[in-house]
């Protein structure tokens, strides 16, 4: 066996509306070998990964998968279940998976879901290795491999605060994009997006964050605003620290002036020696220490969000409680077995680490790890009370005095934070600070919220939901209109038409197409940009108020969608193209893949479907939202019924495009007035106009704006480059088009026949990854339709031998009835075009189906200029 490919489909995809891994494997000579025929395979597999006993599989009962093993199942299926169970062993509850044949005899796709991409990728590779070892009668160290995966996966995990916000955002239907590999999230799309890192929102300024990180500056500002804080000063060496502690008075506190998570903090210091030791602890993090007076009382964290106290917790440092039997070290080990404790932030509580800071505190309190505390005796292991060092939290939100709430809200405002964690020390949180001698100790930007979501006791508080509500208050939009366009032909023109309409309606439009990514009228990235990464480029731009995303088959199948849900999804048509690639063998397969675009539509959105295309109609039951059908024939049976059922339809009647329901028929535009249709001659652009009108209607755009956009949209180099662009060269015309399949050629040829004056000379070519039959059909059509043909090939042969595609096209042209003397193979595209133009006579049309538009345009402009120079010279000579 061997791994052919492994790919993460991060967005909604043809297999699932959740992320999946697509592991493509070649089972080689084992492709038809059932597991029951591999000696000891089943027994060793279940012994190595016993959790497989719980898998129901298609049997529907616990142990169903093991039953399948015993009867004999195939290795791709086993690999799927093994990858799932490995993820379960790592703590990820993943159940979705399937194994599907891909191509040849032995190539299979193993599909399975995931939440952590690194863990999932490694789980797939580990599953492959496990099976390979078992087939050879070998073993693999499962625990060692799992530990390696855990370490890798931990680097990708979101922190608990960020994760909580992500979960709440998805519950609220707010799309989430992770920026980079850290904990920065974009919530929402385009101009309505917000960004957040943990609980630090884009509302907080750098100055506010810097002030909160400077503990001394924070205290000074709070003090100036009448908020009680400990007396404190900055010490730059241990001698200054001792001097300041004596000036302030013992007991004292020493901590880094810019620390976080309680690192380097020493409390309740009672002598110079302890201050010196505390300063040395600070030096591990910074040279400057804040020396403060010690405030008696319990330690609380009060969380403020937008002028409201949302939650409050009493924080208790890491500790163990004696039982009269176990040593301190053994008690720590027992506590760390608590299922609520994990490494770092992976669980509600963090495991307690034995380190020098702990040992320093134990020595200070005259303890060693080997001591056996009395039953009920509390032994503190940290002076700081952070959860990250093993502390616990108890919810006290309902006990906080109103005066303390006002003080905390004021403190957050003074620093300039919309989300702040206020550390309060007081003997009684239910009394004013003035009555207890309590104080505000610190104001923290990006406060952790794990303690509020998972208190050790008390009521959990959904702080993430409150933070999200502060970013998107009721009535505030979090997204922008998103349109996704797919189909076989017409995608790019339809995308451009919709973009034009949205601009006419006042939007700043972001658009992805086969020719590039556009912001407004500017192309920021050239090339085929119809995949998920290009879509994200648009959706992450803060200026964009509407997105129109051409969404091609390759991206859908191999990467998934680059957006969550669209307001409008459209399928222009389904015709023979790209068959035989990526497991898509039939038009039914292609329709199924492209149907994802109309599945991934909001409940309140619209799926726009071509009612003149049987394969488009076949996916209606898969579409979400409301359905708008479009058709050239207002008597189309499907649209007549759809109207009767209360649906929306866009159709043509008497050359006019109408918006039709069972209550009204609204005229929008005469197709003869749409320049891109050449007075209605270009049927494919009539269809594209219908599709664009349907999309605009779904978006709620006024019919007058639709009309203005369509009557000003030209199929020229500026508005629709590469799509039936017409150039006058001398006394003949050159037409440049991207047609690259039979239906694309057919639609262009139908238009040419309506406008031709003399001969039509074709410069033809087809991408090499098309089926031989598809290439041959294009050749037949060309032979039937053109007076002369130049056959060229793409520079990117896509796996073909040089001249192979040209030979297939020539055979087709001959079958189409073209005289052999009227065809020529010239593999280089621009040379073929030049030859065609050199033989063109007055009234002829040269049509070139290009691969590289820029090269083609250079040839046309060069030929035109040369022709002008020759004419000028002839005039001079005369």
PyMOL commands that set and color helices and strands:
alter all, ss='L'
color gray80, all
select helices_A, chain A and resi 28-30+35-37+41-48+50-54+57-59+64-71+75-89+117-135+142-154+160-171+190-192+206-213+215-224+238-248+272-282+328-336+356-364+387-389+397-399+402-415+433-436+450-453+463-471+491-504+532-539+553-558+587-594+596-599+614-617+620-622+637-644+671-673+675-677+683-698+703-711+742-755+772-785+804-815+820-822+829-839+853-877
alter helices_A, ss='H'
color red, helices_A
select strands_A, chain A and resi 2-9+20-26+97-103+107-113+176-179+184-187+194-197+200-201+232-235+252-256+266-269+289-293+298-305+309-316+319-321+341-342+349-350+378-380+392-395+419-426+439-444+481-486+509-513+516-519+522-526+546-550+566-571+601-610+626-631+648-653+656-660+665-670+725-729+732-737+760-764+788-791+823-825+845-849
alter strands_A, ss='S'
color yellow, strands_A
deselect
rebuild
show_as cartoon
